[in-house]
Amino acid sequence: MKRLIVISFLSSMAFATSIDVGVGARSQGMGGAFCAVADDSSACYWNPAGLSKIGAAEVSFIHANPLSAEATYIDWLALVQPLGKKSGVGFGWLYKWANLEEGRPVTKSKIRESEYILSLSTKPYNSVVSVGVNLKRLTINSKIEEGSGFGLDLGLLYTATSFPCPGFSCGLMMRNLASSLKDESFRSELRLGAARNLWDEKLILAGDLNMKKEVNREKKDWQWHIGMEAEPIEKIFLRAGLDDGDIACGLGGTFRMWKFNWSFLSEREYGLGNNQRFEVGFLF
């Protein structure tokens, strides 16, 4: 089963219909309910409109084994910078790679897929809606295929000041509006999210609903995500959620200028066991 899933993952990379591995340990610990939160460096991926909310420059890195299968990994590196009080800019690099062994005698090769993301966000004067855009450069390199292309995402984020209540936000992420790699087009994805900050932002409740076509499926699937983040002790965070039915949880903490996040996800869909992530970030 592991071999079949890895082959499916590699095929999805080659044909530009990749499995949505997500990024970040904080978002995974909240069950993937992050579209309306998106207030850290992972906003480049989840909703670029959230960059208008960041209060400090941040760099973060994660190295993960998304399918709990040997020799299949992702790396995520992000750098974000606020521009005044209502705008932000970010750069993200998502690198998927796998080591392959084939033939007799065994020969080894590597398949690599990179996604370079330039994110821009602004909140128009006196507006409660932030607008964000991702400009993406996509590349793939393997023994049998090489190519490159471009992509475009659009994000919106509404932060309530009065209606329906203070602390409420909702987000919209339209991924791969115009994205292609060589002669193949990326399948588009629509994600809607809502979140509520409570108790002076000591508790965040969030939910997402996304529609996309998964690998090897003809029909579009709606997937749901719910999660929460609590701060019972200053700068110590507890997280839990459900990622389309999969159990997720996580821990986080901030020490001076450093941020650390760990997450756990039980991925019953792929039958590959549990998945863990550890993320480190630095504020400056």
C-alpha positions in Angstrom: 0.0 0.0 0.0 2.8 2.4 0.8 4.4 1.8 -2.6 1.1 2.5 -4.3 0.5 5.7 -2.4 4.1 6.9 -3.1 3.6 6.1 -6.8 0.3 8.1 -6.8 2.1 11.0 -5.1 4.9 11.0 -7.6 2.5 10.7 -10.5 0.5 13.6 -9.2 3.7 15.7 -9.1 4.5 14.8 -12.7 1.1 15.7 -14.0 0.6 18.9 -12.0 -2.3 17.7 -9.9 -0.5 17.3 -6.6 -2.0 16.1 -3.4 -2.6 19.1 -1.1 0.0 18.5 1.6 -0.5 22.0 3.1 2.3 23.8 4.9 3.0 24.8 8.5 2.7 22.9 11.8 0.4 25.5 13.4 -2.2 25.1 10.6 -2.0 21.3 10.6 -2.5 21.3 14.4 -5.7 23.2 13.8 -7.0 20.7 11.3 -6.2 22.9 8.3 -8.8 25.5 9.4 -6.5 28.5 8.6 -7.9 30.5 5.7 -9.5 33.1 8.0 -6.6 33.1 10.5 -3.6 33.4 8.2 -1.6 35.8 10.4 1.9 34.3 10.2 4.4 33.4 7.6 2.3 30.5 6.3 -0.2 33.1 5.0 1.8 33.0 1.7 0.2 29.6 1.2 -3.1 29.7 3.1 -4.3 33.2 2.2 -2.0 36.0 1.1 -4.5 38.6 2.2 -3.5 37.8 5.8 -0.1 39.4 5.2 -1.8 42.8 5.9 -2.2 41.6 9.5 1.3 40.6 10.4 3.0 42.8 13.0 6.7 41.8 12.5 9.0 40.3 10.0 9.2 36.6 10.3 11.2 33.7 8.7 10.1 30.1 9.2 11.2 26.7 8.0 9.7 23.2 8.1 11.0 19.8 6.8 8.3 17.1 6.8 7.5 13.6 5.5 3.9 14.3 4.4 2.8 10.8 3.5 4.8 8.9 6.3 6.5 7.0 3.5 10.2 6.7 3.1 12.1 9.0 0.7 9.2 11.4 0.1 9.5 14.8 1.7 8.5 18.5 1.6 10.5 21.6 2.6 8.9 24.9 3.3 10.7 28.2 3.7 8.9 31.5 4.1 9.9 35.1 4.8 7.3 37.8 5.4 7.7 41.6 6.0 5.0 44.2 7.0 4.8 47.3 4.8 3.4 49.9 7.1 0.2 49.0 9.1 -2.0 47.9 6.2 0.2 46.0 3.7 2.7 43.1 3.6 4.9 41.2 1.3 6.1 37.6 1.5 8.2 35.0 -0.2 7.6 31.3 0.1 9.4 28.2 -1.3 7.6 24.9 -1.3 9.9 22.0 -2.4 8.6 18.5 -2.8 11.1 15.8 -3.6 11.4 12.0 -3.5 14.2 9.5 -4.0 13.4 6.7 -6.5 14.9 3.2 -7.0 14.2 1.2 -10.1 15.5 -1.6 -12.2 17.9 -4.5 -11.7 20.6 -3.7 -10.8 19.0 -0.8 -8.9 19.5 2.7 -10.2 18.6 5.7 -8.1 17.2 9.0 -9.2 15.3 12.0 -7.7 12.1 13.8 -8.7 11.8 17.4 -7.5 9.0 19.9 -7.7 9.4 23.5 -6.6 6.9 26.3 -6.1 8.3 29.8 -5.7 5.6 32.2 -4.3 5.7 36.0 -4.2 2.9 37.3 -2.1 1.5 40.8 -1.9 -1.3 42.1 0.3 -2.9 45.4 1.1 -5.9 46.8 2.9 -7.5 49.8 1.0 -8.0 53.0 3.1 -10.8 52.7 5.6 -11.6 49.2 4.3 -12.3 46.1 6.4 -11.3 43.8 3.6 -7.7 42.9 2.7 -6.7 41.8 -0.7 -3.8 39.4 -1.5 -2.3 37.9 -4.6 0.3 35.1 -5.1 2.5 35.1 -8.2 4.1 31.6 -8.5 6.9 30.1 -10.5 6.5 26.3 -10.8 9.3 23.9 -11.8 9.6 20.1 -12.1 12.8 18.1 -12.6 13.2 14.3 -12.9 15.0 11.7 -14.9 12.2 11.5 -17.4 10.7 15.0 -17.4 11.6 18.6 -16.9 9.5 21.7 -17.2 8.3 25.0 -15.7 5.3 27.3 -15.6 3.5 30.1 -13.8 0.6 30.3 -11.4 -1.8 32.8 -9.8 -3.7 32.8 -6.5 -6.1 35.4 -5.1 -7.1 35.8 -1.5 -9.6 38.0 0.4 -9.9 38.5 4.1 -12.7 40.4 6.0 -11.9 41.5 9.5 -15.0 42.7 11.4 -15.0 45.8 13.5 -18.7 45.6 14.3 -20.7 43.3 12.0 -21.5 40.6 12.9 -19.3 41.0 16.0 -15.8 42.2 16.9 -13.2 39.5 16.6 -14.9 37.8 13.6 -13.1 37.2 10.3 -13.8 35.3 7.1 -11.5 34.5 4.2 -11.6 33.4 0.6 -8.7 31.7 -1.2 -8.9 31.0 -4.9 -5.9 28.8 -5.6 -4.5 28.1 -9.1 -6.8 30.6 -11.0 -4.3 30.5 -13.8 -1.6 27.9 -13.2 0.2 25.5 -15.5 3.3 23.4 -15.7 4.5 22.5 -19.2 1.4 21.4 -21.1 -0.7 20.5 -18.0 -3.0 22.9 -16.0 -3.2 22.8 -12.3 -6.7 22.1 -10.9 -8.2 25.1 -9.2 -9.3 25.1 -5.6 -11.8 27.3 -3.7 -11.4 27.6 0.0 -13.8 29.5 2.4 -13.0 30.1 6.0 -14.4 31.8 9.1 -12.8 32.4 12.5 -13.6 34.0 15.8 -11.2 35.5 18.4 -12.4 35.3 22.0 -11.2 36.3 25.5 -8.7 38.9 24.3 -7.4 36.6 21.5 -6.6 33.8 24.0 -8.9 31.5 22.1 -9.4 31.1 18.3 -12.1 29.0 16.8 -11.9 28.4 13.1 -13.5 26.4 10.3 -12.8 26.0 6.6 -14.6 24.4 3.6 -12.7 23.8 0.4 -13.7 22.4 -3.0 -11.2 20.8 -5.3 -10.6 17.7 -7.5 -8.3 15.2 -5.8 -5.8 13.1 -7.6 -7.5 10.2 -9.6 -11.0 11.6 -8.9 -13.4 12.9 -11.5 -15.9 14.7 -9.4 -15.2 17.8 -7.2 -15.0 17.1 -3.5 -16.0 19.3 -0.6 -13.7 18.9 2.4 -14.2 20.4 5.8 -11.8 21.5 8.5 -12.4 22.7 12.1 -9.9 23.7 14.7 -9.1 25.8 17.7 -6.0 27.4 19.3 -5.9 28.3 23.0 -3.3 30.2 25.0 -3.7 29.0 28.6 -0.3 30.3 29.6 1.3 33.3 28.0 3.1 32.4 24.8 2.2 28.7 25.2 -0.4 27.4 22.7 -2.5 24.3 22.5 -4.3 23.3 19.3 -6.8 20.7 18.2 -9.0 20.0 15.2 -10.5 17.7 12.6 -9.1 17.7 9.0 -12.0 16.3 7.0 -12.5 13.7 9.8 -8.8 13.1 10.6 -7.7 14.0 14.1 -5.2 16.8 14.5 -3.5 18.4 17.5 -0.5 20.5 18.2 1.6 22.6 20.6 3.4 25.9 20.1 5.5 28.3 22.0 7.3 31.6 21.7 10.7 32.2 23.4 12.0 35.7 23.0 12.2 36.0 19.2 11.9 32.3 18.4 8.7 30.4 17.6 8.3 26.6 17.8 5.4 24.6 16.6 4.7 20.9 16.6 1.7 19.1 15.1 0.2 15.6 14.8 -2.2 14.4 12.2 -3.8 10.9 11.8 -4.2 10.4 8.1 -6.7 7.6 7.7 -7.4 8.4 4.0 -4.0 7.3 2.7 -3.6 4.5 5.2 0.0 5.4 5.9 -0.1 6.0 9.6 0.4 9.2 11.6 2.1 12.3 10.4 4.1 14.8 12.5 5.6 18.2 11.8 8.0 20.5 13.6 8.4 24.1 12.6 10.8 26.7 13.7 10.5 30.5 13.1 12.3 33.7 14.0 10.8 37.2 14.4 12.9 40.3 13.7 
